[in-house]
Amino acid sequence: MFDLLQRRLIWVGGKGGVGKTTVSAALAVLAASRGQRCLVVSTDPAHSLGDVFARELDDTPRRLLPNLDAMEIDPDIEVEAHLKRVTEQMRRFAAPEMMKELQRQMQLTRQSPGTQEAALLERIARLINDPDSPYDQIIFDTAPTGHTLRLLTLPEAMAAWTDGLLTHNRKSEELAKVLKHLTPKSGRDVATPFDDPAENTLSDLDERTKDIAQTLLKRRRLFMQARRHLEDPKVSGFLFVLTPERLPILETVRAVATLKSVGIPVVATLVNRVIPEEADGEFLRRRREQEASWLERIDQELGHLPRPRLPWLETDVQGVETLELIAGKLAEAGF
């Protein structure tokens, strides 16, 4: 028995196609059955969480069972909200004739690499940090070596941007002092670049810089707080789902090592789709022989972690009834 479901934040990851969405949903069903108020969240743009539950899901939590809500974060919605906030901030400082060009730039930004991911990570961080969250537990169906490692590095990136901006602001203030010293004290002041009405004034530069710096500092604190939660083994834990095949094993071993190197707690691995002993036929017998070698390798490579197994089911997973069956098997496996 291990304590994954006793933590507030659970991250289920693994190579595509190994069944991590099914496991995320079944874990949520199990947690809800034990009285935990649970939210299961899909962060993959190619959502399949709703398909597993056989229910329509969107960007807001939807009640599926007592104590269980589910949602699929829509990256496009997050990008729109993020760019709207940026545009409103810039509107306070940009001249009216510049707004058309600013909006055009925002449209181009919408398609820029990384824009969706940045907005998605901010939404995840807000979910993690929400002090008024109604949930005892949040289960994320995501790829930890992607989203999570970027979430870990964002505070440093935010620090670099903010420090650079503040350094630029200090240099601007020092330049202003020099210009003021060189300007005559009486009569009409000698023109400087800041005297031209068409140019930004120094006070405007200060106000804009401070406003942007405050925004960056706020986002930096948001990601710092989220990272502290991620690194706390009492709060957060990762479960890697894999199948007894070569590529999922290789990817899982690398991912576990990567997370360990940055101090992120990995609680267990789950070996999914193991051929049941009662499965018959020559084809399955041969597959089982090959599978045995991969199971042995999993024991060797990941022996320092719990490695419970789930059997390969006779049917596809769709609907709450099947998820409850899997949840029962997870409970038997020690969850």
C-alpha positions in Angstrom: 0.0 0.0 0.0 1.5 3.4 -0.9 0.2 6.9 -0.3 -0.3 8.3 -3.8 -4.0 9.0 -3.1 -3.2 10.7 0.2 -1.6 13.6 -1.7 -3.4 16.7 -2.9 -1.7 16.9 -6.4 -1.3 13.7 -8.5 0.4 13.7 -11.9 -0.2 10.8 -14.2 2.2 10.6 -17.1 3.7 8.3 -19.6 4.3 7.7 -23.3 1.4 8.2 -25.6 -0.9 5.3 -25.9 0.0 3.5 -22.7 -3.4 4.3 -21.0 -2.6 7.2 -18.7 -5.9 8.9 -19.3 -7.8 5.7 -18.3 -5.6 5.4 -15.2 -6.2 9.1 -14.3 -9.9 8.7 -14.6 -10.0 5.4 -12.7 -7.9 7.0 -9.9 -10.3 9.8 -9.7 -13.2 7.4 -9.4 -11.4 5.5 -6.7 -10.6 8.7 -4.7 -14.2 10.0 -5.0 -15.5 6.7 -3.8 -13.4 7.2 -0.6 -15.0 10.5 0.1 -12.3 12.7 -1.5 -13.6 15.8 -3.4 -11.6 15.2 -6.6 -11.0 17.1 -9.8 -9.4 15.3 -12.7 -7.9 17.6 -15.4 -6.8 16.8 -18.9 -4.1 19.1 -20.1 -3.5 17.4 -23.5 -4.8 19.4 -26.5 -5.9 16.1 -28.0 -8.3 15.4 -25.2 -9.6 11.9 -24.5 -10.7 12.2 -20.9 -14.3 12.9 -22.0 -14.2 9.9 -24.3 -13.1 7.6 -21.4 -16.0 8.9 -19.2 -18.3 8.9 -22.3 -19.3 12.4 -21.4 -18.9 15.8 -23.0 -16.3 17.9 -21.1 -15.1 21.4 -21.6 -12.9 24.1 -19.9 -15.0 24.3 -16.7 -15.4 21.5 -14.1 -18.3 19.2 -14.7 -19.8 16.9 -12.0 -19.7 13.3 -13.2 -20.1 11.4 -9.9 -20.6 12.3 -6.3 -17.3 14.0 -5.2 -15.9 13.8 -8.8 -15.6 16.7 -11.3 -13.7 16.6 -14.6 -12.5 19.2 -17.1 -10.4 19.5 -20.2 -8.3 22.6 -20.3 -8.7 24.3 -23.7 -5.3 25.9 -24.7 -7.0 28.2 -27.2 -9.3 29.7 -24.5 -6.3 30.2 -22.3 -4.4 31.9 -25.0 -7.3 34.3 -25.7 -7.6 35.2 -22.1 -3.9 35.7 -21.7 -3.6 37.9 -24.8 -6.6 39.9 -23.7 -4.9 40.7 -20.4 -1.8 41.8 -22.2 -3.7 44.0 -24.7 -5.5 45.7 -21.9 -2.3 46.4 -20.1 -0.6 47.8 -23.2 -3.7 49.9 -24.0 -3.0 52.1 -20.9 0.4 53.2 -22.4 0.1 53.0 -26.2 -1.1 55.9 -28.3 -4.6 55.3 -29.8 -3.1 55.2 -33.3 -0.8 52.4 -32.2 -3.7 50.1 -31.1 -4.4 48.7 -34.6 -0.7 47.6 -34.9 -0.7 46.3 -31.4 -3.8 44.1 -32.1 -2.1 42.8 -35.3 0.9 41.8 -33.2 -1.3 40.1 -30.7 -2.9 38.1 -33.6 0.6 37.0 -34.7 1.6 36.1 -31.2 -1.4 33.8 -31.0 0.3 31.5 -33.5 3.8 31.8 -32.1 5.5 28.6 -30.8 5.1 28.3 -27.0 2.2 30.6 -26.7 -0.3 27.8 -26.0 2.0 26.1 -23.6 2.7 29.3 -21.6 -1.0 30.0 -21.2 -1.6 26.4 -20.3 1.1 26.3 -17.6 -0.3 29.5 -16.1 -3.7 27.9 -15.8 -2.2 24.8 -14.2 -0.3 27.0 -11.8 -3.5 28.8 -10.8 -5.3 25.5 -10.2 -2.4 24.4 -8.0 -2.2 27.6 -6.0 -5.9 28.4 -5.6 -6.4 28.9 -1.8 -10.2 28.7 -2.2 -10.2 25.4 -4.2 -13.2 23.2 -3.3 -11.2 20.1 -4.0 -9.2 17.8 -1.7 -7.4 16.4 -4.6 -6.5 17.3 -8.2 -5.4 14.6 -10.7 -3.6 15.8 -13.8 -3.6 13.7 -16.9 -0.5 15.1 -18.5 3.1 14.4 -19.7 5.4 15.2 -16.8 8.6 15.4 -18.8 6.9 18.1 -20.9 4.6 20.5 -19.0 6.1 19.9 -15.6 9.7 20.4 -16.3 8.8 23.6 -18.1 6.8 24.7 -15.1 9.9 24.0 -13.0 12.1 26.3 -15.1 9.6 29.1 -15.5 10.5 30.9 -12.2 14.1 31.2 -13.4 13.0 32.5 -16.7 10.7 35.0 -15.1 13.5 36.1 -12.7 15.8 36.7 -15.7 13.2 38.8 -17.5 12.2 40.8 -14.5 15.7 41.5 -13.3 16.7 42.5 -16.8 13.7 44.9 -17.0 14.5 46.4 -13.6 18.2 46.8 -14.6 17.1 48.6 -17.7 14.9 50.9 -15.6 17.8 51.8 -13.2 20.0 52.6 -16.2 17.2 54.9 -17.6 17.0 56.7 -14.2 20.8 57.2 -14.1 20.7 58.6 -17.7 18.0 61.0 -16.7 20.1 62.3 -13.8 23.0 63.0 -16.2 20.7 64.8 -18.6 19.2 66.8 -15.8 22.7 67.8 -14.6 23.7 68.9 -18.1 20.5 70.9 -18.7 20.5 74.7 -17.8 18.6 75.5 -14.6 17.0 78.7 -15.9 15.1 79.7 -19.0 14.1 77.2 -21.7 15.7 73.8 -21.0 17.9 72.3 -23.7 15.9 69.8 -25.6 16.5 66.2 -24.9 15.0 63.1 -26.4 12.5 63.1 -23.6 11.3 66.6 -24.3 9.7 65.7 -27.7 6.0 65.2 -27.2 6.1 62.5 -29.8 8.6 60.5 -27.7 7.9 58.7 -24.4 8.7 60.9 -21.4 10.9 59.5 -18.7 8.0 59.5 -16.2 5.9 57.5 -18.8 8.8 55.1 -19.2 9.0 54.6 -15.4 5.3 54.0 -15.1 5.2 51.5 -17.9 8.3 49.7 -16.7 7.0 49.5 -13.2 3.6 48.2 -14.4 5.2 45.5 -16.5 7.7 44.7 -13.8 4.9 44.2 -11.3 3.1 41.9 -13.8 6.2 39.8 -14.2 6.9 39.7 -10.5 3.3 38.5 -9.9 3.7 35.7 -12.5 7.1 34.8 -11.1 5.5 34.4 -7.6 2.7 32.3 -9.2 5.2 29.8 -10.7 7.5 29.8 -7.7 4.6 28.9 -5.5 3.5 26.2 -7.9 7.0 24.7 -8.0 7.1 24.6 -4.2 3.9 22.5 -4.2 5.4 20.2 -6.9 8.5 19.6 -5.0 6.7 18.9 -1.7 6.4 15.1 -1.3 3.5 15.6 1.2 1.5 17.5 -1.4 2.5 16.2 -4.8 3.4 12.9 -6.4 3.9 11.4 -9.9 2.7 8.1 -11.2 4.2 6.8 -14.5 2.1 4.5 -16.6 3.9 2.2 -19.0 3.3 -1.0 -20.9 5.7 -4.0 -20.9 7.3 -3.0 -24.2 10.7 -1.6 -25.1 9.9 2.1 -25.9 7.6 2.8 -23.0 10.2 1.3 -20.6 13.0 3.4 -22.0 11.0 6.6 -21.9 9.8 5.9 -18.3 13.3 5.2 -17.0 14.6 8.5 -18.5 11.6 10.4 -17.2 11.9 9.0 -13.7 15.7 9.9 -13.6 14.9 13.4 -15.0 12.3 14.2 -12.3 14.6 12.8 -9.6 17.4 15.0 -10.7 15.2 18.1 -10.2 13.8 17.0 -6.9 10.3 16.0 -8.0 8.8 13.1 -6.1 7.9 10.0 -8.1 5.7 7.7 -6.1 5.3 4.7 -8.3 5.0 3.2 -11.8 2.0 1.3 -13.1 2.5 -1.5 -15.6 -0.6 -1.5 -17.7 -2.1 -4.1 -20.1 -0.3 -7.1 -18.7 -1.7 -10.2 -20.4 -3.9 -12.1 -17.9 -2.8 -15.6 -16.9 -6.2 -17.0 -18.0 -5.8 -15.7 -21.6 -5.4 -18.7 -23.9 -4.3 -19.4 -27.4 -0.9 -20.0 -29.0 -0.6 -16.3 -30.1 -1.1 -15.0 -26.5 1.2 -17.7 -25.1 4.0 -16.4 -27.3 3.2 -12.8 -26.5 3.3 -13.7 -22.8 6.8 -15.2 -23.1 8.0 -12.0 -24.7 6.2 -9.9 -22.1 7.9 -11.8 -19.3 11.3 -10.5 -20.4 10.0 -6.9 -20.5 8.5 -7.3 -17.0 11.8 -8.6 -15.8 13.5 -5.6 -17.3 11.0 -3.2 -15.6 11.9 -4.9 -12.3 15.6 -4.3 -12.9 15.4 -0.8 -14.2 12.6 0.5 -11.8 13.1 -1.8 -8.9 13.4 1.2 -6.5 9.7 2.1 -7.1 6.5 0.2 -6.5 5.4 -1.4 -9.8 1.8 -2.6 -9.5 0.2 -4.2 -12.6 -3.1 -3.9 -14.4 -4.4 -6.6 -16.6 -5.2 -6.2 -20.3 -9.0 -5.9 -20.5 -11.2 -7.7 -23.0 -12.9 -4.5 -24.1 -12.2 -0.9 -24.7 -12.5 1.5 -21.7 -15.5 3.7 -22.0 -18.0 4.8 -19.3 -18.2 4.9 -15.5 -19.0 1.2 -15.1 -15.7 0.1 -16.6 -13.8 2.8 -14.8 -15.2 1.5 -11.5 -14.0 -1.9 -12.4 -10.5 -0.6 -13.0 -10.7 1.5 -9.8 -11.3 -1.8 -7.9 -8.3 -3.3 -9.5 -6.2 -0.3 -8.5 -7.4 -0.6 -4.9 -6.4 -4.3 -5.0 -3.0 -3.2 -6.3 -2.3 -1.0 -3.3 -3.7 2.4 -4.3 
